[in-house]
């Protein structure tokens, strides 16, 4: 539940960073800045998310991306 809320907060925060009008290079820069700003402002959320992905119980881990 906590992890789901962190992801929901992340998605809401970064949604404004997506601007299809910007040139591709500027758009990527804007999204990366938003990504880093979100996690920098929430260090405990960042640690929890890393735990879920790397060290959490198998059923708590986020699924690996499909190839």
C-alpha positions in Angstrom: 0.0 0.0 0.0 2.8 2.5 0.9 4.6 1.6 -2.3 1.5 2.2 -4.4 1.0 5.6 -2.8 4.6 6.6 -3.5 4.2 5.6 -7.2 0.9 7.5 -7.4 2.6 10.6 -5.9 5.5 10.2 -8.4 3.2 9.9 -11.4 1.2 13.0 -10.3 4.4 15.0 -9.7 6.1 14.1 -13.0 3.0 14.3 -15.2 3.6 18.1 -15.5 7.1 17.4 -16.7 5.9 15.8 -19.9 5.7 18.5 -22.5 5.3 17.3 -26.1 5.9 20.8 -27.5 9.5 20.9 -26.3 12.2 19.7 -28.6 13.2 16.1 -27.7 16.4 17.0 -25.9 14.8 19.7 -23.8 11.9 17.3 -23.0 14.2 14.6 -21.7 16.1 17.2 -19.6 12.9 18.5 -18.1 11.7 15.0 -17.3 15.0 14.0 -15.7 15.0 17.2 -13.6 11.5 16.4 -12.4 12.5 12.8 -11.6 15.5 13.9 -9.6 13.6 16.7 -7.8 10.9 14.3 -6.7 13.3 11.8 -5.1 15.6 14.4 -3.6 12.6 15.9 -1.8 11.5 12.4 -0.5 14.6 10.5 0.6 12.6 8.0 2.7 10.3 7.3 -0.3 13.4 6.8 -2.5 14.9 4.3 0.0 11.6 2.4 0.3 11.3 2.2 -3.5 14.9 0.9 -3.8 14.1 -1.7 -1.1 11.0 -2.8 -3.0 13.0 -3.2 -6.2 16.2 -4.7 -4.8 15.9 -6.1 -1.3 12.2 -6.6 -0.6 10.4 -9.9 -0.3 9.9 -11.5 -3.7 6.2 -10.7 -3.7 6.9 -7.1 -2.7 9.3 -6.4 -5.5 8.1 -4.6 -8.6 8.1 -6.8 -11.7 11.1 -6.6 -13.9 10.5 -4.7 -17.1 9.7 -6.9 -20.1 12.3 -7.2 -22.8 
